Amino acid sequence: MKAKRRVTTSPDVRRGGFQRGPTPRRKQSAAGSLPTAPTRPAPRPAAMPARIEAGPERRAPTIEVDLTVDLGRGLLLPNPILVASGTFGYGTEYGDVVEVDRLGAICCKGTTLKPRIGNITPRVTETPGGMLNSIGLQNPGVDAVIEKYAETWVGWKTPVIVNVAGESVADYVEVVRRLDGVPGVAGIELNISCPNVGRGGLQFAIDAGAAGEVTAAVRRATDLPLLVKLSPNVADVRPIARAIADAGADALTAINTLSGIALSPSRTKPLLGNIYGGLSGPAIKPIALRVVYEVSQIVAIPVVAIGGVTELSDVLDFLAVGAVAVQVGTAIFADPSIPVRLVDELTAVCRARGLGTYAGLIGTALPPKPGAPSSKGVEYRP
Ligand SMILES: Cc1cc2nc3c(=O)[nH]c(=O)nc-3n(C[C@H](O)[C@H](O)[C@H](O)COP(=O)(O)O)c2cc1C
């Protein structure tokens, strides 16, 4: 069944398109000069700076920008800049170098039922515009994750979303059952790019039936907010996204890494110990943009974009194709301060445009009604 679209029209949407609703909350500025609707532009020319330094007695009020985003089921993020699973550990490792409390949310390293030592080395290599990794979901297992980190997470303002992986529906359900009700766990992100042992090892993420089945089973097991992460390694992502939405996910995240290989210097074998690795970084951004663009048009639940975000223009691009938030991944390895900087820069751009919320930036590049999918080909137009 096609999911019902939950969008609100907005006079602020520039290209006659529509806007997905991250249910942004409005805050009242001290000067009471916020727009009356969250999506309506403030009565200020876009080019005019939000803050006018005109002397202490005649200083113009600074617009308070509301960046909050509701991912459903009570998962309200302070802002739409998250850190991606596998690139920020469990958050605790970065406490000395990053203002963790200023992030929108932390998606922690993939967590499985039993501890995993990960794949054999080499596990990472740089590639043009990105990197390949085959870490192999190294993690201490769900019980150790809860024991070691949950208490710290409780004290953070930033919600922690636990990324969950498994090899069977029962695996996912059991991990989620153990996380359910644990203080400090704000939500679940299902990494479904994992081999489904019950179906010959084919990934859950590449089959609409399997993706829907695991989502539905986890949905029954918990009331925690549930995000499900799409793989780009499919011919048509839309039926999979639909199946996940219909099975009760609260939000989609897109995308996971693309499957690739690199060669050893001697060219006698693949470089990575696991042969295959996941490609990430700026090189995959156009693909992530395309997936978010296609999926945003056909599901009503929020979409969180991931893939090659390194600077503000990337964030704005993903918002324009319908994402309500973004995750920063590989870029963190080069500079862990990027996500917090993006929060400041997004705030600044909203102020400069006289926007009380960033909602008006969402969906501006989407067509008025769903267009042809990329699976119909990229060269020919019927
Ligand atoms: C080293 C590394 C480890 C990752 N581990 C996970 C993981 O455990 N679970 C998961 O869902 N995604 C994992 N990812 C994928 C990222 O969360 C993200 O989807 C992907 O890297 C694309 O974003 P980026 O281009 O900003 O890095 C990992 C990525 C990298 C680079």
The ligand as an SDF file (V2000), in Angstrom:
LIG
                    3D

 31 33  0  0  0  0  0  0  0  0999 V2000
   34.5080    3.2190    9.1440 C   0  0  0  0  0  0  0  0  0  0  0  0
   33.0240    3.1710    8.9170 C   0  0  0  0  0  0  0  0  0  0  0  0
   32.2410    2.3500    9.7120 C   0  0  0  0  0  0  0  0  0  0  0  0
   30.8540    2.2790    9.5180 C   0  0  0  0  0  0  0  0  0  0  0  0
   30.0980    1.4860   10.3350 N   0  0  0  0  0  0  0  0  0  0  0  0
   28.7520    1.4790   10.1760 C   0  0  0  0  0  0  0  0  0  0  0  0
   27.9360    0.7060   11.0630 C   0  0  0  0  0  0  0  0  0  0  0  0
   28.4190    0.0580   12.0020 O   0  0  0  0  0  0  0  0  0  0  0  0
   26.5920    0.7040   10.8540 N   0  0  0  0  0  0  0  0  0  0  0  0
   26.0160    1.4350    9.8270 C   0  0  0  0  0  0  0  0  0  0  0  0
   24.8000    1.4170    9.6780 O   0  0  0  0  0  0  0  0  0  0  0  0
   26.7640    2.1970    9.0060 N   0  0  0  0  0  0  0  0  0  0  0  0
   28.1070    2.2310    9.1580 C   0  0  0  0  0  0  0  0  0  0  0  0
   28.8690    3.0140    8.3290 N   0  0  0  0  0  0  0  0  0  0  0  0
   28.2170    3.7860    7.2480 C   0  0  0  0  0  0  0  0  0  0  0  0
   28.0230    5.2430    7.6630 C   0  0  0  0  0  0  0  0  0  0  0  0
   27.1960    5.3460    8.8010 O   0  0  0  0  0  0  0  0  0  0  0  0
   27.4220    6.0690    6.5110 C   0  0  0  0  0  0  0  0  0  0  0  0
   26.1660    5.5360    6.1630 O   0  0  0  0  0  0  0  0  0  0  0  0
   28.3120    6.0710    5.2660 C   0  0  0  0  0  0  0  0  0  0  0  0
   29.6660    6.1470    5.6270 O   0  0  0  0  0  0  0  0  0  0  0  0
   27.9900    7.2230    4.3210 C   0  0  0  0  0  0  0  0  0  0  0  0
   28.1830    8.4680    4.9340 O   0  0  0  0  0  0  0  0  0  0  0  0
   29.5420    9.3420    4.7290 P   0  0  0  0  0  0  0  0  0  0  0  0
   29.8080    9.4200    3.2590 O   0  0  0  0  0  0  0  0  0  0  0  0
   29.2510   10.6600    5.3440 O   0  0  0  0  0  0  0  0  0  0  0  0
   30.6170    8.6000    5.4360 O   0  0  0  0  0  0  0  0  0  0  0  0
   30.2580    3.0810    8.4950 C   0  0  0  0  0  0  0  0  0  0  0  0
   31.0590    3.9080    7.7160 C   0  0  0  0  0  0  0  0  0  0  0  0
   32.4320    3.9760    7.9140 C   0  0  0  0  0  0  0  0  0  0  0  0
   33.2350    4.9060    7.0500 C   0  0  0  0  0  0  0  0  0  0  0  0
  1  2  1  0
  2  3  1  0
  2 30  2  0
  3  4  2  0
  4  5  1  0
  4 28  1  0
  5  6  2  0
  6  7  1  0
  6 13  1  0
  7  8  2  0
  7  9  1  0
  9 10  1  0
 10 11  2  0
 10 12  1  0
 12 13  2  0
 13 14  1  0
 14 15  1  0
 14 28  1  0
 15 16  1  0
 16 17  1  0
 16 18  1  0
 18 19  1  0
 18 20  1  0
 20 21  1  0
 20 22  1  0
 22 23  1  0
 23 24  1  0
 24 25  2  0
 24 26  1  0
 24 27  1  0
 28 29  2  0
 29 30  1  0
 30 31  1  0
M  END
$$$$
